[in-house]
Amino acid sequence: MVMASLQSINPATGEVVGEVEITPVARIPELVARARNAQPAWGDLGPRGRADVLAQVADRIIDRSKSLGRLLTMEMGKPVREAVGEIRSCGGDHLRAELDDMVDALAPEVVDDARTRSVVYRDPLGVCAAITPWNFPFAMPHWMVMPALMAGNAVILKPSEETPLIGQAYADLLNEVLPPGVLQVVHGADDQGKALVAADVDLIAFTGSREAGKHILAAASRRLARVVLELGGKDPLIVLRDADVGRAAKFAAQNSFRNAGQVCVSTERIYVDCAVADAFLDKLIAETRRLTVGNGLDEDTQIGPMINARQRDHVVSQVRDAIERGATVAFGGGGDPDGNFLQPTILVGVTHDMAIAVDETFGPVACVTVVDDEDEAVALANDSRFGLGAVVFGEPDHAARVARRLDAGMIGINRGCGGARGTPWVGAKESGYGYHSSRDGHRQFAQTRVVSTSK
């Protein structure tokens, strides 16, 4: 039987990078059964034993980071130095420390009271389906696969159909040390994803759009399968009147436009106090003007292409709609009509009756709205279905008080929203269901089991 293939296209050039065989939907139950057969022996190793196996890839990831980074750039477009950094963040001492954290999170806990001694175990759930996106196509599989494996589960990974080669490369690297059947890969698009969600899996870990997440949650509810969902964002930045305007503008340019805005915690909405609005906008334009758009393999490129024409057209449509409704282009607004490149764009006069103010953009656009005071900024920032990340720039104590009023899972003060090692990556409202990282995040990939005896 001739297998259908899935081509990976370089978004910067339109050239074919490579191809993989599409997994027939009819084969997915067979793969799940194979995973279920392989899981018990893997689970029997215990957290420390599993960590010792997985630690063998720590240096291999670092050693291959340049070649893997180049492949990542060719598949999804980000600047190659960022791609190499993404690869390296998953290996070396960082991975070894991460594995130790997971061992600690999964260790049994003894709880005593006057009459009972209980041991709380974190046991394997069974088979985990990991469905991952294209914007961080090495790191996001790592974020889902590694804690699932460390909890003793077998895993079936479905990388994005946009970036199948780097997803396969990640799995191949782990499979150099894993027992057969513990980690398998499914390739394809919506049909394969739906079939995997409907299969006899015990946990579905997904990162992607809010709409897809809702479909997964509904499908999983039919048999009450566990789910961990990281969904979209529409992250606000609030610039208070006592902010360091230069630092705020530099952050806004970096966080709005890195990876061509294709980041779940990109700054998409900026609410700036009227007292500093002119100065902030001038500095934001100056910072943005320095950015270079081009092929991610070119050394001087800071912003690569959009992942595909569909995503490019979505961003262009939102910008045009905003302009028609009264927004003004302060910088940029152009693009390559025959390619996937877009200029970083700054819009001013954005209001919440525009789609670009309420729907996820996932592109290189910063929307600036001038507000009278912090109360208006907070009200507008919270006027969203999303609640992944947020950032406040201002005098630290003042900014911290404002931060506590925001409906977001992660809030940065005069910096990005990512927390210290050991904190969860967590969204509020419709940006997440469950969360990753941290002791409690790792435990979401395990079955809690309490065994009690009388004293």
Sequence and secondary structure as in RCSB ss.txt:
>XXXX:A:sequence
MVMASLQSINPATGEVVGEVEITPVARIPELVARARNAQPAWGDLGPRGRADVLAQVADRIIDRSKSLGRLLTME
MGKPVREAVGEIRSCGGDHLRAELDDMVDALAPEVVDDARTRSVVYRDPLGVCAAITPWNFPFAMPHWMVMPALM
AGNAVILKPSEETPLIGQAYADLLNEVLPPGVLQVVHGADDQGKALVAADVDLIAFTGSREAGKHILAAASRRLA
RVVLELGGKDPLIVLRDADVGRAAKFAAQNSFRNAGQVCVSTERIYVDCAVADAFLDKLIAETRRLTVGNGLDED
TQIGPMINARQRDHVVSQVRDAIERGATVAFGGGGDPDGNFLQPTILVGVTHDMAIAVDETFGPVACVTVVDDED
EAVALANDSRFGLGAVVFGEPDHAARVARRLDAGMIGINRGCGGARGTPWVGAKESGYGYHSSRDGHRQFAQTRV
VSTSK
>XXXX:A:secstr
    EEEEE TTT  EEEEEE   GGGHHHHHHHHHHHHHHHHHTHHHHHHHHHGGGHHHHHHTHHHHHHHHHHH
H   HHHHHHHHHTTSHHHHHHHHHHHHHHHS EEEE SSEEEEEEEEE SEEEEE  SSSTTHHHHHHHHHHHH
TT EEEEE  TTSHHHHHHHHHHHHTTS TTSEEE   SHHHHHHHHHSS SEEEEES HHHHHHHHHHHHTTT 
EEEEE    EEEEE TTS HHHHHHHHHHHHHGGGG STT EEEEEEETTTHHHHHHHHHHHHHT  BS TTSTT
 SB   SSHHHHHHHHHHHHHHHHTT EEEE   B TTSS B  EEEES  TTSHHHHS   SSEEEEEEESSHH
HHHHHHH SS  SEEEEESSHHHHHHHHTTS  SEEEESS S   TT  EE  GGGEESEESHHHHHHTTEEEEE
EEEE 
